[in-house]
């Protein structure tokens, strides 16, 4: 039976923008597993699978329900050991956590600055109201004020990715010759930006741009098939 | 026969300040190997082991001579597979490279801003002249001008280490329950600062400070035995 994955979407169910869901989507593709996506809007997240305060991604694999992309990756690694590894050993599993911490602490806030209002605009009325209320409580200002605070270019993002750029000049993936979960951890926020932003602020040149293009094409191009905000606008 | 390690020192041969040499020193300790240190000053580095343009650390293990802390760690891992692993598998070996790129791109420049002139002052006259000439050519300004550009507090360094701080709140080492080479990669620049800086700018509280203290005490306290600049001044 195929694994179910609940993924965050906009009013258009093909508009899958969550960085965390992309990490799980690529983890499933990496393992070569069958899965069915269940597009899920913000207001439906907390009640998924009868659970309280669930988050996305959530997966159901037979009787097992779990959430959080790293926990899911660890589960898939243990459950499907004969499929390609997401970590290549315990050291890779541990050090992936630094990539998560770095990506979420450094890249995610910068991506959010570039497309927070665009995400709002992808939603239907009910979800817009939910999103606005929760984010404005978080930021202490309106979404429009938040949006106006930040220049809509990728200067800061490109600068923040320099450690990645310098590494990817010397090898095709963070995982070496082939990607690991760590690659998907960093792919997540860039795909979030690509799918959400109403203006094209993707890095176009350099090692990170080339690496991102390679990942978009991987697994029959599931990354590239997700329409980009700026072309689909 | 013990492994020889050539380590950068000041006029005082016990003042071992190089972040890269510390990575190798702790790699050798981690593997539980016997080694002899050969304190080496700047002007003697290029001619080490008869080589041209060698760098530190350089090690000699029997007939094998090699340099660069990551290459040395890979060599030790391959050569001494029965000793504790520095990587815990191929994934850990690959992802250690991101830690290197992040540490060198983010932390090293900030540490250099805090103690560049202090390093100069640790050297003898001949090495001071060498260091001044090479660094001033690199920076395009005098060491004193470089020194005056930067506030001598750790605000920027602490901020840069936030991804590390957030991770180490949840686990004792980057490697998980025990350290891996990745831990030494980040220990390196902090020990460089501790040994070199004439003022105490070490983080004192929080998960990074606690982790650093644990590493200083490890392996019979070889890290802590290295005198700190601000206490030894």
Interface residues (C-beta under 8 A of the other chain):
Chain A: X85 X87 X88 X89 X90 X91 X92 X93 X94 X95 X96 X97 X98 X99 X101 X102 X105 X106 X162 X163 X164 X166 X167 X171 X174 X175 X176 X180 X182
Chain B: X85 X87 X88 X89 X90 X91 X92 X93 X94 X95 X96 X97 X98 X99 X101 X102 X105 X106 X162 X163 X164 X166 X167 X171 X174 X175 X176 X180 X182
